[in-house]
Amino acid sequence: MRIYKLGSLTDAASIMRGLDVDKPGIKIMAKKAEVMLFMVRDMHVGAANILKQDALSVGADLAVPNGTITCEMKRVDALLIGTKKHIELLAKKELAQPYGLKQLAKALRSYLSLPDFPLQIMGVINANEDSFYPGSRFMGEAALQRIEQMIQDGADIIDIGGMSTRPGSEEVSQEEELARIRPIADLLAGRDLQAKLSIDTYRSRVARYALERGFHILNDITGLADDELARIAAEFDATVVIMHMQGTPKTMQQNPHYEDVVSEVSDFFARRIEKAQKFGIKKIILDPGIGFGKRLEDNIALIKSIGEFRKFGYPVLIGASRKSMIDRIYPSSVEERLPGTLALHLAAVHEGASIVRCHDVKEHAQALAVYKALRGEE
């Protein structure tokens, strides 16, 4: 007999299928192989003590501050630790408890039945001369050739924008933005491409022009701040990327601040999803907005917490391609940041992101293929 430890990338369900375990057994045991961590903030100390005992009773645990058991403070933060099966049992148990634990139980349940989305690559095309990465700038026929190459290299989505939104950038007029994307949109209209087209804009006229010519996705860095944009998206039954940004591109990196960036971005998504649904928008993608009004520690926290945003039941997009956070970790020019980009994006995919927005499609296709092989996925 031999025994060896399996790594954290191991997909327990695929191992069990290889062992010919019966399907109901796989469903039950896979839950016991997935460890889940939840940060619970500003909890009544009475709730913390109840939750601690109930967690222990089902095999989970709750890490609480010193003094919790003697109620030395009225409110506490805590870390809930358990397998998916433990959390399932605990959520059922807390439905009958006081101090807000019923609401906590409902919140826990929202993390337990999450849909799976296909892993997709979104390639970036910038139809301007001032985007932060020169390698993404293509116009006219050159843009068409680049798009065709990206699709050949593995892009599932092509995201086309006509205005830079890098930190400190100045807005151009809507007419200028439209003039930049019009030649590309006209070239693409009616073509049978093996990829979906996305328009990166928060201007209504630009969005309408692209959607009328067969674009499928509206990528809005303002997260549907403009009602007219929401109406246009609903009219064309477009998929909308709701992105979080603090401030505007011109001001967003001037001392951004959060009390709790993950919960604040999550609350933002909840509000904007509700708005989208009121306008009749059915297809949504969520983007936490890496680098858009975020400090390095905020960006890292968001990437490590992608699972928080999956609770809404929509695909999560990660877009850290060649961004300055890499330079702050390892000093490097924008041309030297591909390795850091791949590391950030693979970490985000591991946490649950299903769409990767990048400049380097072929390299990402290779990296994701290797990652999926390590996971035992086809």
C-alpha positions as CSV (number, residue, x, y, z in Angstrom):
1,M,0.0,0.0,0.0
2,R,1.2,3.6,-0.8
3,I,-0.1,7.0,0.1
4,Y,0.7,10.4,-1.2
5,K,-0.7,13.9,-0.6
6,L,-2.6,15.6,-3.5
7,G,-2.0,19.3,-4.2
8,S,-4.4,22.2,-3.9
9,L,-5.0,22.3,-7.7
10,T,-6.5,18.8,-7.6
11,D,-10.1,18.5,-8.7
12,A,-11.5,15.8,-6.3
13,A,-14.5,15.2,-8.5
14,S,-12.4,14.3,-11.5
15,I,-10.3,12.0,-9.4
16,M,-13.4,10.2,-8.1
17,R,-14.7,9.9,-11.7
18,G,-11.5,8.2,-12.6
19,L,-11.9,5.8,-9.7
20,D,-15.4,5.0,-11.0
21,V,-17.1,6.2,-7.8
22,D,-20.9,6.3,-8.2
23,K,-22.3,9.7,-9.2
24,P,-24.3,10.4,-6.1
25,G,-21.2,9.6,-4.0
26,I,-19.1,12.1,-6.1
27,K,-21.7,14.8,-5.5
28,I,-21.7,14.3,-1.7
29,M,-17.9,13.8,-1.3
30,A,-16.8,16.6,-3.6
31,K,-18.4,19.1,-1.1
32,K,-16.1,17.7,1.6
33,A,-13.0,18.4,-0.5
34,E,-13.7,22.1,-1.0
35,V,-12.5,24.3,1.9
36,M,-14.3,27.7,2.1
37,L,-13.2,30.8,4.1
38,F,-15.6,33.6,5.0
39,M,-14.7,36.9,6.6
40,V,-17.6,38.0,8.8
41,R,-17.4,41.7,9.8
42,D,-19.2,43.7,12.5
43,M,-21.0,40.7,14.1
44,H,-22.8,41.0,17.4
45,V,-20.6,39.2,20.0
46,G,-23.6,37.0,21.0
47,A,-23.9,35.9,17.4
48,A,-20.2,35.2,17.3
49,N,-20.4,32.9,20.3
50,I,-23.4,31.0,19.0
51,L,-21.8,30.7,15.5
52,K,-18.6,29.4,17.1
53,Q,-20.4,26.6,18.9
54,D,-22.6,25.7,15.9
55,A,-19.6,25.7,13.6
56,L,-17.7,23.3,15.9
57,S,-20.8,21.1,16.1
58,V,-20.8,20.5,12.3
59,G,-17.0,20.1,12.0
60,A,-16.3,23.7,10.9
61,D,-14.7,26.5,13.0
62,L,-14.9,30.2,13.7
63,A,-11.7,32.2,14.5
64,V,-12.7,35.0,16.8
65,P,-10.7,37.8,18.7
66,N,-9.5,37.3,22.2
67,G,-12.2,38.4,24.7
68,T,-15.1,37.2,22.5
69,I,-16.2,34.4,24.8
70,T,-16.4,36.8,27.8
71,C,-18.1,39.5,25.7
72,E,-15.5,42.1,26.3
73,M,-16.6,44.0,23.1
74,K,-20.1,44.4,21.6
75,R,-19.1,43.8,17.9
76,V,-16.4,41.6,16.4
77,D,-15.0,40.4,13.1
78,A,-14.4,36.7,12.6
79,L,-13.1,34.1,10.1
80,L,-15.4,31.2,9.3
81,I,-13.6,28.1,8.1
82,G,-15.2,24.9,6.8
83,T,-15.7,22.6,3.8
84,K,-18.6,23.2,1.4
85,K,-20.5,20.5,3.2
86,H,-19.8,22.1,6.6
87,I,-21.1,25.5,5.4
88,E,-24.2,23.8,4.0
89,L,-25.0,22.3,7.3
90,L,-24.2,25.4,9.2
91,A,-26.4,27.6,7.0
92,K,-29.3,25.4,7.7
93,K,-28.6,25.5,11.5
94,E,-28.3,29.3,11.7
95,L,-31.7,29.9,10.1
96,A,-33.2,29.5,13.6
97,Q,-30.7,31.7,15.5
98,P,-31.0,35.3,16.7
99,Y,-28.6,38.3,16.4
100,G,-28.8,38.5,12.6
101,L,-27.6,34.9,12.1
102,K,-30.6,34.1,10.0
103,Q,-29.5,36.8,7.5
104,L,-26.0,35.3,7.6
105,A,-27.4,31.9,6.8
106,K,-29.1,33.2,3.7
107,A,-25.9,34.9,2.6
108,L,-23.9,31.7,3.1
109,R,-26.4,29.8,0.9
110,S,-25.8,32.3,-1.9
111,Y,-22.2,30.9,-2.2
112,L,-23.1,27.3,-2.3
113,S,-24.9,26.8,-5.6
114,L,-22.8,28.8,-8.1
115,P,-23.1,28.2,-11.9
116,D,-20.1,27.2,-13.9
117,F,-19.1,29.4,-16.8
118,P,-16.7,28.6,-19.7
119,L,-13.2,30.1,-19.4
120,Q,-12.9,32.7,-22.1
121,I,-10.2,35.1,-23.4
122,M,-11.0,38.7,-24.3
123,G,-8.5,40.3,-26.6
124,V,-7.9,44.1,-26.4
125,I,-7.9,46.5,-29.4
126,N,-7.4,50.2,-28.8
127,A,-8.3,52.5,-31.7
128,N,-6.3,55.5,-30.4
129,E,-2.8,56.7,-30.0
130,D,-2.6,57.2,-26.3
131,S,-3.6,53.9,-24.6
132,F,-1.0,52.9,-22.0
133,Y,0.3,49.9,-23.9
134,P,1.5,50.7,-27.5
135,G,1.1,47.1,-28.5
136,S,-2.7,47.3,-28.3
137,R,-3.1,50.2,-30.7
138,F,-4.5,49.3,-34.1
139,M,-6.7,51.2,-36.5
140,G,-8.6,50.5,-39.8
141,E,-7.3,47.5,-41.8
142,A,-4.5,46.9,-39.3
143,A,-7.1,46.4,-36.6
144,L,-9.0,43.9,-38.7
145,Q,-5.8,41.9,-39.3
146,R,-5.0,42.0,-35.6
147,I,-8.5,40.9,-34.7
148,E,-8.3,37.9,-37.1
149,Q,-4.9,36.9,-35.6
150,M,-6.3,37.2,-32.0
151,I,-9.2,34.9,-32.9
152,Q,-6.8,32.4,-34.5
153,D,-4.6,32.6,-31.3
154,G,-7.6,31.7,-29.1
155,A,-9.7,34.9,-28.4
156,D,-13.3,34.2,-27.7
157,I,-14.2,38.0,-27.4
158,I,-12.6,41.1,-29.0
159,D,-12.9,44.3,-26.9
160,I,-12.6,47.4,-29.0
161,G,-12.3,50.9,-27.6
162,G,-11.7,54.4,-29.0
163,M,-10.7,56.3,-25.9
164,S,-7.9,55.7,-23.4
165,T,-9.1,55.3,-19.8
166,R,-5.6,55.0,-18.3
167,P,-5.0,56.9,-15.0
168,G,-4.8,60.6,-15.7
169,S,-6.2,60.4,-19.2
170,E,-8.3,63.2,-20.6
171,E,-11.7,62.6,-22.2
172,V,-12.1,63.1,-25.9
173,S,-15.4,64.2,-27.4
174,Q,-18.0,61.6,-28.2
175,E,-17.7,62.6,-31.9
176,E,-13.9,61.9,-31.8
177,E,-14.4,58.6,-30.0
178,L,-17.1,57.5,-32.6
179,A,-14.8,58.6,-35.5
180,R,-12.1,56.3,-34.1
181,I,-14.2,53.2,-33.8
182,R,-16.4,53.7,-36.9
183,P,-13.9,52.4,-39.5
184,I,-13.3,49.2,-37.5
185,A,-17.0,48.7,-36.8
186,D,-17.8,49.1,-40.5
187,L,-15.1,46.7,-41.5
188,L,-16.5,44.1,-39.0
189,A,-20.2,44.5,-39.8
190,G,-21.6,41.4,-41.4
191,R,-18.4,39.3,-41.0
192,D,-18.7,35.8,-39.7
193,L,-16.1,35.9,-37.0
194,Q,-15.5,33.1,-34.6
195,A,-15.6,35.5,-31.6
196,K,-18.0,37.9,-30.0
197,L,-17.4,41.6,-30.4
198,S,-17.4,44.0,-27.4
199,I,-17.4,47.8,-27.5
200,D,-15.5,49.5,-24.7
201,T,-17.4,52.7,-24.1
202,Y,-19.7,54.6,-21.7
203,R,-21.1,56.9,-24.5
204,S,-24.5,56.2,-25.8
205,R,-23.9,57.1,-29.5
206,V,-20.8,55.0,-29.7
207,A,-22.5,52.1,-28.0
208,R,-25.5,52.3,-30.4
209,Y,-23.3,52.5,-33.5
210,A,-21.4,49.4,-32.5
211,L,-24.4,47.4,-31.5
212,E,-26.2,48.3,-34.7
213,R,-23.3,46.7,-36.6
214,G,-23.3,43.4,-34.8
215,F,-21.4,43.9,-31.6
216,H,-22.6,41.7,-28.8
217,I,-21.2,43.2,-25.6
218,L,-21.2,46.6,-24.0
219,N,-18.1,47.0,-21.7
220,D,-18.9,50.0,-19.5
221,I,-16.2,51.2,-17.1
222,T,-18.8,53.4,-15.3
223,G,-21.0,50.3,-14.5
224,L,-24.2,51.7,-16.1
225,A,-24.1,55.1,-14.5
226,D,-25.9,56.5,-17.6
227,D,-29.6,55.5,-17.9
228,E,-29.5,56.0,-21.7
229,L,-26.7,53.5,-22.0
230,A,-28.8,51.0,-20.0
231,R,-31.8,51.6,-22.3
232,I,-29.6,51.0,-25.4
233,A,-28.2,47.8,-24.0
234,A,-31.7,46.4,-23.2
235,E,-32.9,47.4,-26.7
236,F,-30.2,45.3,-28.4
237,D,-30.3,42.5,-25.7
238,A,-26.6,43.1,-25.3
239,T,-24.4,41.6,-22.6
240,V,-23.2,44.3,-20.2
241,V,-19.9,44.4,-18.4
242,I,-20.5,46.2,-15.2
243,M,-17.2,47.5,-13.9
244,H,-16.4,49.2,-10.6
245,M,-14.4,52.4,-10.7
246,Q,-13.7,55.0,-7.9
247,G,-13.7,58.5,-9.4
248,T,-12.9,59.1,-13.1
249,P,-10.0,58.0,-15.2
250,K,-8.5,61.5,-14.8
251,T,-8.7,61.4,-11.0
252,M,-9.1,57.8,-9.9
253,Q,-5.5,57.2,-8.8
254,Q,-5.3,60.4,-6.7
255,N,-5.3,58.9,-3.2
256,P,-8.0,56.2,-3.6
257,H,-9.3,54.9,-0.3
258,Y,-11.6,52.2,0.9
259,E,-12.6,51.0,4.4
260,D,-13.2,47.5,3.0
261,V,-12.6,47.3,-0.8
262,V,-14.1,43.8,-1.3
263,S,-17.4,44.6,0.5
264,E,-17.6,48.0,-1.1
265,V,-17.2,46.6,-4.6
266,S,-19.7,43.8,-3.8
267,D,-22.3,46.4,-2.6
268,F,-21.7,48.4,-5.8
269,F,-22.4,45.3,-7.9
270,A,-25.6,44.6,-6.0
271,R,-26.9,48.1,-6.7
272,R,-25.9,48.1,-10.4
273,I,-27.2,44.6,-11.0
274,E,-30.6,45.7,-9.6
275,K,-30.5,48.8,-11.9
276,A,-29.6,46.6,-15.0
277,Q,-32.5,44.2,-14.3
278,K,-35.0,47.1,-13.9
279,F,-34.0,48.2,-17.4
280,G,-34.5,44.7,-18.7
281,I,-30.8,43.7,-19.1
282,K,-30.6,40.0,-18.8
283,K,-26.9,39.2,-19.5
284,I,-24.3,40.6,-17.2
285,I,-20.6,40.2,-16.6
286,L,-18.9,41.7,-13.4
287,D,-15.5,43.4,-13.5
288,P,-14.0,44.5,-10.1
289,G,-11.9,47.1,-12.1
290,I,-8.3,46.3,-11.3
291,G,-6.4,49.6,-11.4
292,F,-9.4,51.8,-11.6
293,G,-9.2,53.9,-8.4
294,K,-7.4,51.2,-6.5
295,R,-4.2,50.9,-4.5
296,L,-1.9,47.9,-4.8
297,E,-3.3,46.3,-1.7
298,D,-6.9,46.9,-3.0
299,N,-6.1,45.2,-6.3
300,I,-4.5,42.2,-4.5
301,A,-7.5,41.9,-2.2
302,L,-9.9,41.9,-5.1
303,I,-8.1,39.3,-7.0
304,K,-7.9,37.0,-3.9
305,S,-11.7,37.6,-3.4
306,I,-13.1,36.9,-6.8
307,G,-15.2,34.2,-5.2
308,E,-17.2,36.9,-3.4
309,F,-18.5,38.3,-6.6
310,R,-19.5,34.9,-8.0
311,K,-22.3,34.8,-5.5
312,F,-24.3,37.1,-7.8
313,G,-24.5,34.2,-10.4
314,Y,-22.8,36.0,-13.2
315,P,-19.4,35.5,-14.9
316,V,-16.5,37.6,-13.4
317,L,-14.0,39.3,-15.7
318,I,-10.4,40.0,-14.6
319,G,-8.4,42.7,-16.4
320,A,-4.9,43.2,-15.0
321,S,-3.0,43.0,-18.3
322,R,0.3,44.8,-18.1
323,K,-1.0,47.2,-15.4
324,S,1.1,49.3,-13.1
325,M,0.3,47.1,-10.0
326,I,2.9,44.7,-11.5
327,D,5.5,47.5,-11.6
328,R,4.8,48.2,-7.9
329,I,5.5,44.6,-7.0
330,Y,8.4,44.1,-9.4
331,P,9.7,47.3,-11.1
332,S,9.2,46.9,-14.8
333,S,8.2,48.8,-17.9
334,V,4.8,48.1,-19.5
335,E,6.6,46.0,-22.2
336,E,8.1,43.8,-19.5
337,R,5.0,42.9,-17.6
338,L,3.7,39.8,-19.4
339,P,5.0,37.3,-16.8
340,G,3.3,39.4,-14.0
341,T,0.1,39.6,-16.0
342,L,0.0,35.8,-16.4
343,A,0.6,35.3,-12.7
344,L,-2.3,37.7,-11.7
345,H,-4.7,36.3,-14.2
346,L,-4.0,32.6,-13.4
347,A,-4.5,33.5,-9.7
348,A,-7.8,35.2,-10.5
349,V,-9.0,32.2,-12.6
350,H,-8.1,29.9,-9.7
351,E,-10.3,32.1,-7.5
352,G,-13.2,31.8,-9.9
353,A,-12.8,34.4,-12.7
354,S,-14.0,33.0,-16.1
355,I,-13.1,35.8,-18.5
356,V,-9.6,37.1,-18.9
357,R,-9.2,40.5,-20.6
358,C,-5.6,40.7,-22.0
359,H,-3.3,42.2,-24.7
360,D,-1.4,38.9,-25.3
361,V,-4.0,36.3,-26.4
362,K,-1.7,33.5,-27.6
363,E,0.4,33.5,-24.4
364,H,-2.8,33.5,-22.3
365,A,-4.3,30.6,-24.3
366,Q,-1.1,28.6,-23.6
367,A,-1.1,29.5,-19.9
368,L,-4.7,28.6,-19.4
369,A,-4.4,25.4,-21.3
370,V,-1.6,24.3,-19.0
371,Y,-3.6,25.5,-15.9
372,K,-6.6,23.4,-17.1
373,A,-4.4,20.4,-17.6
374,L,-3.1,20.7,-14.0
375,R,-6.7,20.9,-12.8
376,G,-7.6,17.8,-14.8
377,E,-10.0,19.7,-17.0
378,E,-10.6,19.2,-20.7
